[in-house]
Amino acid sequence: MSGQKGTPMPTFHDPADTYRVFDDLVAGVRSLRQVFDQLANAHLNARDRAFDDNGNLHCGCGVRAGSRR
């Protein structure tokens, strides 16, 4: 390590290697987006079955957070 505190050591000797890491990062973000899209679709498709802890179906379906009927 160099004599300076907090100075990061270089990870890549060849700057072109950063493209591989960037591509892996982009692929991971795309996969995460796909998971979020699938999760959102599952929630939207099950809205008609949503209910609160007391079994009230009208409370769980179609009401925005923070608003009351």
Secondary structure, DSSP 8 states (H G I E B T S, - for coil): --SSTT----S-SSTTHHHHHHHHHHHHHHHHHHHHHHHHHHHHHTGGG---TT--HHHHSS--TT---
